[in-house]
Amino acid sequence: VFGLTMFESEYRRKEIGIRKIFGSTTGEILRMFNKRYLYILMGCFVVAVPFGWWIGLHWLEGFAEKAPISAWIFLISFLLVTAITLLTVTVQSWRTARENPANSIKTE
């Protein structure tokens, strides 16, 4: 996530500069980046949970004592990954968004 966020913020540096010139605040830019990654996380979660449950269920069948798979495990893991991802995206995007827009536009 760190590398992808760094790449995307560098790639979209001019767009961020133009948005700031037209009046966007740093908070709006951060919201734009965070919303994009949140949608990606939710899509991945919807796809990964059934597979994780199915694989875990079949793996646990091989043991003599059965242990149930609870839904709270998936929920806590989703919340933890979401918090780490949003923190990483916010820090990296904030560095680019607080930069002077004139510097990012005149790089050509």
C-alpha positions as CSV (number, residue, x, y, z in Angstrom):
1,V,0.0,0.0,0.0
2,F,2.9,2.3,0.8
3,G,4.5,1.9,-2.6
4,L,1.2,2.2,-4.5
5,T,0.3,5.3,-2.6
6,M,3.7,6.9,-3.3
7,F,3.4,6.1,-7.0
8,E,-0.1,7.4,-7.3
9,S,0.6,10.6,-5.4
10,E,3.6,11.3,-7.6
11,Y,1.7,10.3,-10.7
12,R,-1.2,12.6,-9.8
13,R,0.9,15.5,-8.5
14,K,-0.2,17.9,-11.3
15,E,-3.8,17.0,-10.8
16,I,-3.5,17.8,-7.1
17,G,-1.9,21.1,-7.9
18,I,-4.6,22.1,-10.3
19,R,-7.3,21.1,-7.8
20,K,-5.6,23.2,-5.2
21,I,-5.5,26.2,-7.6
22,F,-9.2,25.8,-8.3
23,G,-9.9,26.0,-4.6
24,S,-9.8,22.4,-3.2
25,T,-8.7,22.1,0.3
26,T,-6.2,19.6,1.6
27,G,-9.0,17.7,3.3
28,E,-11.0,17.3,0.1
29,I,-7.9,15.9,-1.6
30,L,-7.3,13.5,1.2
31,R,-10.9,12.4,1.2
32,M,-10.6,11.7,-2.6
33,F,-7.6,9.4,-2.1
34,N,-9.1,7.7,1.0
35,K,-12.4,7.1,-0.7
36,R,-10.7,5.4,-3.6
37,Y,-8.7,3.0,-1.4
38,L,-11.7,2.3,0.8
39,Y,-13.7,1.1,-2.2
40,I,-10.8,-1.2,-3.2
41,L,-10.6,-2.5,0.4
42,M,-14.3,-3.3,0.6
43,G,-14.3,-5.1,-2.8
44,C,-11.3,-7.2,-1.7
45,F,-13.0,-8.0,1.6
46,V,-16.2,-9.1,-0.1
47,V,-14.2,-11.5,-2.3
48,A,-11.7,-12.7,0.3
49,V,-14.0,-13.5,3.2
50,P,-15.8,-16.4,1.6
51,F,-12.6,-17.9,0.4
52,G,-10.9,-17.5,3.8
53,W,-13.9,-19.0,5.5
54,W,-14.0,-22.0,3.1
55,I,-10.2,-22.6,3.3
56,G,-10.2,-22.3,7.1
57,L,-13.1,-24.6,7.4
58,H,-11.5,-27.3,5.3
59,W,-8.1,-26.9,7.1
60,L,-9.7,-27.2,10.5
61,E,-11.5,-30.4,9.6
62,G,-8.2,-32.2,9.7
63,F,-7.8,-31.7,13.5
64,A,-9.3,-34.0,16.1
65,E,-10.8,-31.1,18.1
66,K,-12.9,-28.7,16.2
67,A,-12.6,-25.0,16.6
68,P,-15.3,-22.7,15.2
69,I,-14.6,-19.9,12.8
70,S,-16.2,-16.8,14.1
71,A,-17.3,-13.8,12.0
72,W,-15.5,-11.4,14.4
73,I,-12.1,-12.6,13.3
74,F,-12.9,-11.4,9.7
75,L,-14.4,-8.1,11.0
76,I,-11.4,-7.3,13.2
77,S,-8.9,-8.1,10.4
78,F,-10.9,-5.9,8.1
79,L,-10.9,-3.0,10.6
80,L,-7.2,-3.4,11.2
81,V,-6.2,-3.5,7.6
82,T,-8.5,-0.6,6.9
83,A,-7.0,1.5,9.6
84,I,-3.4,0.8,8.5
85,T,-4.3,1.5,4.8
86,L,-6.1,4.7,5.5
87,L,-3.3,5.9,7.8
88,T,-0.7,5.2,5.1
89,V,-2.8,6.8,2.3
90,T,-3.5,9.9,4.4
91,V,0.2,10.4,5.4
92,Q,1.5,10.0,1.8
93,S,-1.3,12.0,0.2
94,W,-0.9,14.8,2.8
95,R,2.7,15.2,1.9
96,T,1.8,15.8,-1.8
97,A,-1.4,17.8,-1.0
98,R,0.4,20.4,1.2
99,E,3.0,21.2,-1.4
100,N,2.9,24.5,-3.2
101,P,0.7,24.0,-6.3
102,A,3.0,26.2,-8.4
103,N,5.9,23.8,-7.9
104,S,4.0,20.7,-9.0
105,I,2.6,22.3,-12.1
106,K,5.9,23.9,-13.5
107,T,7.8,20.6,-13.5
108,E,7.8,20.3,-17.3
